Amino acid sequence: MRPGATPRLRRHGMILAGLLVAYLAISAVVTNSYYQLMLTLVPIWAVLGLSWNVFSGYVGLTSFGHAAFFGLGAYTVALLLTMLNLTPWIGIPLAAVVGAAAALLIGLPTFRLRGHYFALAMLAYPLLMSYLAQYLGYNEVSLPMRRDEPVTWMQFTDPRVYTVLAVGLLALAMAISMVVENSRFGLSLMAIRQNELAAEAAGLNVRQWKMRALMLSGGMAGAAGGFYACVLLVVTPEAVLGMLVSAQALVVALFGGVGTYWGPLIGAAILIPLSETLHAELGEIIPGIQGVVYGAAIILIMLLAPEGLYWSIRDRWARQAAPRPSPVPEAPARVPAAPAARPSPPPSGKTLLEVRGLSKSFGGLRAVDDVSFSVVQGSILGIIGPNGAGKTTMFNALNGVLPADRGEARMDGEEIIGRKLFEICRMGVGRTFQVVRSFPRLPLLDNVLVGAYGAGLPDEEAVTAAREAITRTGLTHLTDAPAGGLTSKELRLMELARALAGRPRLLLLDETLAGLGRDECDAVLDVLKGLRAEGMTTIIIEHTMHAMLRIADELLVIDHGRVLAQGHPREVVEDRKVIEAYLGRKWLARCSK
Ligand SMILES: Nc1ncnc2c1ncn2[C@@H]1O[C@H](COP(=O)(O)OP(=O)(O)OP(=O)(O)O)[C@@H](O)[C@H]1O
C-alpha cells in the first residue's frame, strides 16, 4: 500500500458505505418496475465504467471495445445456464474468468499498437464477436425461467433483490478499484500513463503491468455482463456487444472523472437515470435518445471539465481551501541544505562502466559511431557536444531505450547492452530525462515512490528508499506537497530523487540543469556533489559549461556521433578541436585572455 493509504481507504470506504445504504433505501421505496430496473442498471454500468477506468483511466490507453468483455460475460452466464444448467452464482465468477482470459488474448497482439491505433483496434473485438455470435446462431439467448427456486437460479420476482445484488457487485468493484488505486499497482499504472519510457527506465515492466490491468479490467467487465444477463433474462449481440455498451463504459468514466474510482460512480449515477428517464418519457418520439444523451454529455464535459466532474469539483475545492498560487513558499532560504558536499570525490580508481565500440544508426545517419569510454566508480563524467551530436542517443542505447547496433557496455563486468530497459534499471542504472514528467496531483513522496517500486523493493522498504532519496536531494520539507506546485528546480530534484529511490549504482542524467537559473543550478550542483561524496557514479549530459567545469571529474566531448576528446575538464576545454566544434570563438577569446 502507498503511504497514507490505510486512513484514506477507511475514510472513502465509510463514505461509500453511506452512499450505498442511502441508494438501497431509495430503491426500497420505488414501486414503478421501469425505475426499479433503472436502479439496478446504475450499479451495473458503474461497474463497467470502473472496469474501463482500471485499464484506460490508470494506464491511459483508450479502449473503445470494453463491450467485448461485457458481452463475453453475458453470453458465458446465459450459455452455461441454458446448456449446462449451471447456476449464475457459479456462472458470474466464470464470466469474470472468461473476461480476464479474453483480455489476455486481446492484449497480447494489441499492446503492440499505441495511441489511436490501440483504441481503434479495441473497437474491432466486440464487432468481431457480435458477428461470430450471429454466425453461431446466438442472436437471442433467453435464460430459461426457474422461478420455483429463485435463490438457486438468481431469478427473483421482486426486482429490488436485483438492485441489492447489483449494489453488492458495485461494492466489490469499488473495493478492488480502491485497493488498486492506493497500491503499487495503481501507482505503477499511473507512472506508465504519465510517461511510458520514464516508467520503464524506473524499472517497471510496462507490458506486464498493462496486461495485469487489462485482465483485471476484463474480469470486472465480464462479471458485470454476466449479472446483466441475469437481470434482462435475454442476451442479444446488440444489447451486450453493441457500440452503445462500449460507449457507456467510456462515457460514465469520462463524465464522472478519469483515473479515480469516484468517477464512474458519479458518471453512472447522473447519466444512466437521465438517459433512462428520457428514454421512458420521450423514447417513442425520439428513438435512440440515449445515444443523444451520451453524445451531449461528452461534448459538455470536454468543453467544461475535460478531466471529468470529480476532478473539476476537487480542484475548485482545493483552490478555495488553499488560495495561495503555490503550496510551496517561495523563499529560497527555507530550502534545507542538501547533504554537505566534500570538496573532492573519493577516488576509488575502480572502473564501474566500460563502454566499447558503441554504435547506433537511424537509417543512413550514424547518431552514435564507435564510441568508447570508461567511468571510474564514484566520479562524475560530463558529456558535452553540439545539438544533435548523439549524446541522448548514446544514453538511450546504453540503458536499453533503443537497441544498440554494435558495441558493448559492461557495468562491474556485467554486460548491459541487449537487455531490456527495466532490467538495466534493476541492475543499478538510474536515469532522468530531458523533460520532467510528474503526477501533479500526487504528493512528492508518491512521485518518488515509483522509482523504488520499479526497482522491485517491497512496500515498506520502498517507502524508506523514497524518503531517503527525498532527503538526499534536499526536498524533505516538500515530501507531502503535490508535485503540481513544485518549481522547475524542485521538479528536477524530484526526478533525481525518483532515480535515486531505485538505489542505483550509476546515474545517467540528461540535461538536469536545463532551464534553471544560476542559483537554481548551484542548488542542484550541490546535491550532485553531495551524491558524489557518498560514492555515487554519475554521467551527466549538460550544455552549461560553467556547471560542467565545477562538477565533472572528466569530460567526454561527442561530435557527429564520435568521441572528439576525453580527459580532465580544464584540458578538454582548451583543446582546439573542442573549441572549434563546440565551444566557439568567444570561448577561445575568453581562454586566451
Ligand atoms: N528516433 C530517431 N530517429 C531518427 N533520428 C534520430 C532519432 N533520435 C535521434 N535522431 C537523430 O540522431 C542525431 C542525434 O540526436 P541526439 O538527440 O542523440 O543528439 P543530442 O546530442 O542529444 O542533441 P541535443 O543536445 O539537442 O539533445 C540527430 O541528428 C537526431 O536528429
The ligand as an SDF file (V2000), in Angstrom:
LIG
                    3D

 31 33  0  0  0  0  0  0  0  0999 V2000
   14.4650    8.1360  -33.1320 N   0  0  0  0  0  0  0  0  0  0  0  0
   15.2090    8.7700  -34.0430 C   0  0  0  0  0  0  0  0  0  0  0  0
   15.0220    8.5650  -35.3500 N   0  0  0  0  0  0  0  0  0  0  0  0
   15.7860    9.1920  -36.2740 C   0  0  0  0  0  0  0  0  0  0  0  0
   16.7770   10.0340  -35.9730 N   0  0  0  0  0  0  0  0  0  0  0  0
   17.0080   10.3030  -34.6770 C   0  0  0  0  0  0  0  0  0  0  0  0
   16.2380    9.6840  -33.6450 C   0  0  0  0  0  0  0  0  0  0  0  0
   16.6990   10.1230  -32.4370 N   0  0  0  0  0  0  0  0  0  0  0  0
   17.6940   10.9700  -32.7130 C   0  0  0  0  0  0  0  0  0  0  0  0
   17.8880   11.0760  -34.0510 N   0  0  0  0  0  0  0  0  0  0  0  0
   18.9020   11.8740  -34.7240 C   0  0  0  0  0  0  0  0  0  0  0  0
   20.1480   11.4510  -34.2150 O   0  0  0  0  0  0  0  0  0  0  0  0
   21.0170   12.5530  -34.0560 C   0  0  0  0  0  0  0  0  0  0  0  0
   21.4850   12.6100  -32.6170 C   0  0  0  0  0  0  0  0  0  0  0  0
   20.3860   13.0320  -31.8160 O   0  0  0  0  0  0  0  0  0  0  0  0
   20.5060   13.1590  -30.2250 P   0  0  0  0  0  0  0  0  0  0  0  0
   19.1650   13.5430  -29.7100 O   0  0  0  0  0  0  0  0  0  0  0  0
   21.1200   11.9460  -29.6850 O   0  0  0  0  0  0  0  0  0  0  0  0
   21.5180   14.3830  -30.0870 O   0  0  0  0  0  0  0  0  0  0  0  0
   21.9180   15.1720  -28.7730 P   0  0  0  0  0  0  0  0  0  0  0  0
   23.3750   15.3140  -28.8180 O   0  0  0  0  0  0  0  0  0  0  0  0
   21.3410   14.5550  -27.5770 O   0  0  0  0  0  0  0  0  0  0  0  0
   21.2280   16.5740  -29.0700 O   0  0  0  0  0  0  0  0  0  0  0  0
   20.6310   17.6540  -28.0120 P   0  0  0  0  0  0  0  0  0  0  0  0
   21.8000   18.2360  -27.3080 O   0  0  0  0  0  0  0  0  0  0  0  0
   19.9380   18.6410  -28.9110 O   0  0  0  0  0  0  0  0  0  0  0  0
   19.6730   16.9200  -27.1180 O   0  0  0  0  0  0  0  0  0  0  0  0
   20.2450   13.7950  -34.5020 C   0  0  0  0  0  0  0  0  0  0  0  0
   20.5820   14.0820  -35.8340 O   0  0  0  0  0  0  0  0  0  0  0  0
   18.8030   13.3550  -34.3920 C   0  0  0  0  0  0  0  0  0  0  0  0
   18.0050   14.0510  -35.3260 O   0  0  0  0  0  0  0  0  0  0  0  0
  1  2  1  0
  2  3  1  0
  2  7  2  0
  3  4  2  0
  4  5  1  0
  5  6  2  0
  6  7  1  0
  6 10  1  0
  7  8  1  0
  8  9  2  0
  9 10  1  0
 10 11  1  0
 11 12  1  0
 11 30  1  0
 12 13  1  0
 13 14  1  0
 13 28  1  0
 14 15  1  0
 15 16  1  0
 16 17  2  0
 16 18  1  0
 16 19  1  0
 19 20  1  0
 20 21  2  0
 20 22  1  0
 20 23  1  0
 23 24  1  0
 24 25  2  0
 24 26  1  0
 24 27  1  0
 28 29  1  0
 28 30  1  0
 30 31  1  0
M  END
$$$$
